[in-house]
Amino acid sequence: MHDYEVLVLGSGPSGQKAAIAASKLGRRVAIVDRRDMIGGVCINTGTVPSKTLREAVLYLTGLSQRELYGSNYRVKEDISVSDLAARTQHVINRQTDVIRNQLSRNQVALISGAGRFGDPHTVWIDSGTGRDTKVTADKIIIAAGTRPARPDSVDFDDRTIVDSDGVINLHAVPRSMVVVGAGVIGMEYASMFAALGTKVTVVERRPGMLEFCDAEIVESLKYHLRDLSVTFRFGEEVAAVERHATAALTILKSGKKIAADTVMYSAGRQGQTDDLDLPAAGLSADRRGRIEVDQHYRTAVEHIYAVGDVIGFPALASTSMEQGRLAAYHACDEPTREMHALQPIGIYTIPEISFVGKTEEELTNSSTPFEVGIARYRELARGQILGDSYGMLKLLVSPEDRTLLGVHVFGTGATELVHIGQTVMGCGGTVDYLVDTVFNYPTLAESYKTAALDAVNKIRHIHRIDG
């Protein structure tokens, strides 16, 4: 008999949900993680700190209120790192307490330390005391997460040259910054520091940014970031970064040189599998540290599962939670349904972006007919109240069966608003539901009715002409 029926390696979103789900099904469960990493990267260095930092930036800079009170409006004139860190640390502490309480309430044993495989059913726990503890389990779920990828050619010092984990620990708000990589994480931090008044330059080797998003939304974001004095260097690659006494010098392959106080690399993520001793369990990882799984999140070893960022795309906290639950259910022989294909994407730039379903480009490339309905926040009373005149909601509607093909939101509350469209799409609803329904007034949710009417009127006009 093994010590536990289910052992989870990692306490991030996927690990938490896996452990709690297995416990709810009556299994003896334990979760392994270092004492200083309860909640995983998500709580300690990633999702929660960065989103808390964003809220602190929005509040202290008064950025979202400037249309109402003038372009020079600020809640605090000189914003320090300690101002930003105070709110961040408060949220981290509270969330860590919540997670510990949830695990305790569900009778999930919390084992402090770093785990590595001894054999397919055995994990050795290094608690830092110099003496390892052996734990055995019937089923094991790997939820080890990822860390920022660090190119070997870059000399990171966590002060001048940092990655996305280290950027939240800067000693001062830099006057200038180079962000290498225009992916989600790079653009989130670029917009935050630009809002703080940092002169930001974004370097991206690809011809554009956030290429999986709707092109019109991306153009809107670029416009607003340029308004915050962000400079974009697309189609450029970094050749070297030199650290000098007072700043860093970023040298591009094209010969350009950019001086800045800080350089932040956002070069993707690396699975944290190096220290797991996967071969001892009969497993392996690819060069990015990712583990291959089947549709049930089972690895090549039947009783070992892997979930969350360590298995690769989409590597979102939201999808990772559901992967953890589904893996635990399968490990415990509990019937499950597959994860719904409609998964929203949320990008916490300033302003924020969120979407679900297809983009105009995808529909055009697949020769799928569609009509566009748009609502702009400046036409909504709530938009005026909030001082958001740039926000917009876009619906992509099938003119044939009137179903929603995609929902794209840019501006205040985008990551919340998108779920209305997601629900309508998931339930097979049509644009007519949004036309006929009643929304609270004044709200941003009204944008759905406005955009729906816009799309329906266009469809009606085409039908009238087409006969």
Secondary structure, DSSP 8 states (H G I E B T S, - for coil): --SEEEEEE--SHHHHHHHHHHHHTT--EEEEE-GGGTTHHHHHTSHHHHHHHHHHHHHHHTGGGHHHH-TT--S-SS--HHHHHHHHHHHHHHHHHHHHHHHHHTT-EEEESEEEEEETTEEEEE-SSS--EEEEEEEEEE---EEE---TTS---SSSEEETTGGGG-SS--SEEEEE--SHHHHHHHHHHHHTT-EEEEEESSSSS-TTS-HHHHHHHHHHHHHTT-EEEET--EEEEEE-SS-EEEEETTS-EEEESEEEE---EEES-GGG-GGGGT----TTS-----TTSB-SSTTEEE-GGGG-TT--HHHHHHHHHHHHHHHTT-------S---EEE--SS-EEEEE--HHHHHHTT---EEEEEEGGGSHHHHHHT--S-EEEEEE-TTT-BEEEEEEESTTHHHHHHHHHHHHHTT-BHHHHHHS---SS-TTHHHHHHHHHHHHHHHHHHHHH-
